[in-house]
Amino acid sequence: MPGEPKMARSGQASEERERRATTAKAEGNREAFENLAADAKARTANHETILQRRARTVEGLRATAANTVVRNVPIDLMIMDTRISFTQPGD
């Protein structure tokens, strides 16, 4: 019978450790969820910002007299184009 109180205390200590472990795990899960939610919110805000910048850029690219379009065309194609353009039918 003298071992029964010791076993009871041991069981209580084991239950207390189990309770603390469960609490710690729950707190860790809550923190992880909060971090994921904050990250998702930041990514959404960043994505919206990118879309807004893209829309402003596209608006700024509308054709105006001040816009200049530069194309890279190989010189061989340019020469061939001038030969085709300046030849008269029947030449």
C-alpha positions in Angstrom: 0.0 0.0 0.0 2.8 2.5 0.5 3.5 2.4 -3.2 0.0 3.5 -4.2 0.4 7.2 -3.3 3.7 7.2 -5.2 2.0 5.7 -8.3 -0.9 8.2 -8.0 1.6 11.1 -7.9 3.5 9.6 -10.9 0.2 9.3 -12.8 -0.7 12.9 -12.0 2.7 14.1 -13.1 2.3 12.1 -16.3 -1.1 13.6 -16.9 0.3 17.1 -16.2 3.1 16.5 -18.7 0.6 15.3 -21.3 -1.6 18.4 -20.7 1.4 20.8 -21.1 2.5 19.0 -24.3 -1.0 19.3 -25.7 -1.2 23.0 -24.8 2.3 23.7 -26.3 1.3 21.9 -29.5 -1.9 23.8 -29.8 -0.1 27.1 -29.2 2.5 26.2 -31.9 -0.3 25.3 -34.3 -2.0 28.6 -33.6 1.2 30.6 -34.2 1.8 28.7 -37.4 -1.7 29.5 -38.6 -1.3 33.2 -37.8 2.0 33.3 -39.6 0.5 31.6 -42.7 -2.5 34.0 -42.6 -0.2 37.0 -42.4 2.0 35.7 -45.2 -1.1 35.1 -47.4 -2.3 38.6 -46.7 1.0 40.1 -47.6 1.2 38.1 -50.8 -2.3 39.2 -51.8 -1.5 42.8 -51.1 1.7 42.4 -53.1 -0.1 40.7 -56.0 -2.7 43.6 -56.1 0.1 46.1 -56.1 1.8 44.3 -59.0 -1.5 44.3 -61.0 -2.0 48.0 -60.3 1.6 48.8 -61.5 1.0 46.7 -64.6 -2.2 48.6 -65.4 -0.5 52.0 -65.0 2.3 50.8 -67.3 -0.1 49.6 -70.0 -1.9 53.0 -69.7 1.3 54.8 -70.2 2.1 52.8 -73.4 -0.9 54.1 -75.3 0.1 55.5 -78.7 0.9 59.2 -78.6 3.1 61.4 -80.7 5.8 61.2 -78.0 6.1 57.4 -78.1 8.8 55.9 -80.2 8.9 52.3 -81.2 12.3 50.7 -81.7 12.6 47.3 -83.3 15.7 45.2 -83.7 15.7 43.9 -87.3 18.7 42.2 -88.9 20.3 44.3 -91.5 19.9 41.6 -94.1 16.1 41.8 -93.8 16.2 45.6 -94.1 18.2 45.4 -97.3 15.9 42.7 -98.7 12.9 44.9 -97.8 14.3 47.9 -99.6 15.0 45.8 -102.7 11.5 44.5 -102.7 10.0 47.9 -102.0 11.8 49.8 -104.7 11.5 47.3 -107.5 8.9 48.0 -110.1 6.7 45.4 -111.5 8.3 43.9 -114.6 11.9 44.7 -113.4 
